[in-house]
Amino acid sequence: MMKTPEEFMDTLIFPIVFLLMFTYIFGGAISGSISNYLPIIIPGILTFCVLNTAGTAGNSLREDIETGIFNRFKSMPISRIAPLSGKLTSDSIRFVISIMITYILAVIMGFWPSNGISGILLCLFFLVFCGWCISWVFTFIGVIMRTSGSVQGISGIIIMPLMFVSNAFVPVDTMPEPLQIIANINPVTHIVKATNDLLMGSNILSHEVLISLIIAIVLVLIFAPLTLKIHLKKT
């Protein structure tokens, strides 16, 4: 962060730009007012920030592999999964920064979760954990692709449909019926609902929270071994 602070510009600016843009452009059209739209858009923007930050994990990994640093790791007496999992864990700092910036700006704009500070903290831990788990998907992409540019392009192709065909920005019941079916099974929809439950729901272990945690754990169980296997095979 100290050597190349410009790499964190997307983490700092992304939540500010998207929260302001979506709130002031779409708030009145979708919910009638900005104050009514904030409870809808905040969970969506938080999830969007997490996915966007997770998407940078694969690109960053690909760049590190291209520099040859992972060849150095091979000669060290460490677990073969340590460079991968260690990098993703350190990238959790990005999740925390992005989430907290969103919270601070949301409070300035007039949003305050009914669950107060405890809801914010629970939501922070939940989103960081989900983000870390989702990062394994993009790390897998980073390992199988040959250039950082291709990783960035594919990550964008995955993230954008997941975000926009969900309840992140608009209520699902406003979509055409075929899209409603897709949106309702979209993992992002469950994470957005779970985030909303943690911030403003009465049950912190709601159905949506449990489903989201299960999805996150399954992603790790699938993509962490695959990523390690392919990484070891290629290096």
Residue pairs with C-beta under 8 A, 6 or more apart in sequence:
1 7
1 8
1 93
7 60
8 94
8 97
10 52
10 56
11 53
11 94
11 97
11 98
12 97
12 98
12 101
14 49
14 52
14 98
15 45
15 49
15 98
15 99
15 101
15 102
15 105
16 101
16 105
18 45
18 48
18 49
19 41
19 42
19 45
19 102
19 105
19 106
19 109
20 105
22 41
22 44
22 45
22 169
23 34
23 37
23 38
23 41
23 109
24 34
26 37
26 41
26 169
26 170
27 33
27 34
27 36
27 37
27 38
27 41
28 34
28 37
30 37
30 40
30 170
30 171
31 37
31 40
34 109
34 110
35 110
38 106
38 109
38 110
38 111
39 111
39 196
39 200
40 169
40 170
40 171
41 169
42 102
42 106
42 111
42 199
43 168
43 192
43 193
43 195
43 196
43 199
44 163
44 166
44 167
44 168
44 169
44 192
45 102
45 168
46 99
46 102
46 123
46 127
46 195
47 127
47 163
47 168
47 188
47 191
47 192
47 195
48 163
48 168
49 95
49 98
49 99
49 102
50 95
50 98
50 99
50 127
50 128
50 130
50 131
50 134
50 191
51 131
51 134
51 159
51 162
51 163
51 188
52 98
52 159
53 91
53 94
53 95
53 98
53 131
54 95
54 131
54 132
54 134
54 135
54 137
54 138
55 138
55 152
55 155
55 156
55 158
55 159
56 91
56 94
56 138
56 155
57 87
57 88
57 91
57 135
57 138
57 139
57 142
58 135
58 138
58 139
58 140
58 141
58 142
58 143
58 145
58 151
58 155
59 138
59 142
59 148
59 151
59 152
59 155
60 87
60 91
60 142
61 84
61 87
61 139
61 142
61 143
62 142
62 143
62 145
62 147
62 148
62 151
63 148
64 70
64 87
65 142
65 143
65 235
66 147
66 148
70 83
70 231
70 235
71 235
73 82
73 83
74 235
80 228
80 231
80 232
81 224
81 228
84 139
84 224
84 227
84 228
84 231
85 224
88 132
88 135
88 136
88 139
89 132
91 132
91 135
92 128
92 131
92 132
95 127
95 128
95 131
95 132
96 124
96 128
99 123
99 124
99 127
99 128
100 124
103 120
113 119
113 120
113 123
113 199
113 200
114 199
114 200
115 122
115 198
115 199
115 200
115 201
115 204
119 198
119 199
119 200
119 204
120 199
122 198
122 204
123 195
123 198
123 199
126 194
126 195
126 198
126 209
126 212
126 213
127 191
127 195
129 213
129 216
130 191
130 212
130 213
130 216
133 216
133 217
133 219
133 220
134 216
134 219
136 219
136 220
136 223
136 224
136 227
137 158
137 219
137 223
138 151
138 155
139 223
139 227
140 223
140 226
140 227
140 230
141 151
141 154
141 155
142 148
142 151
143 227
143 230
143 231
143 234
144 230
145 151
145 154
162 186
162 187
162 188
163 169
163 188
165 175
165 179
165 182
165 183
165 186
166 172
166 183
166 186
166 188
166 189
166 192
167 183
167 189
167 192
167 193
168 188
168 189
168 192
172 180
172 183
172 184
172 189
173 180
175 183
183 189
187 212
187 215
190 208
190 211
190 212
190 215
191 212
191 215
193 208
193 212
194 206
194 208
194 209
194 211
194 212
197 203
197 204
197 206
197 208
197 209
198 204
198 209
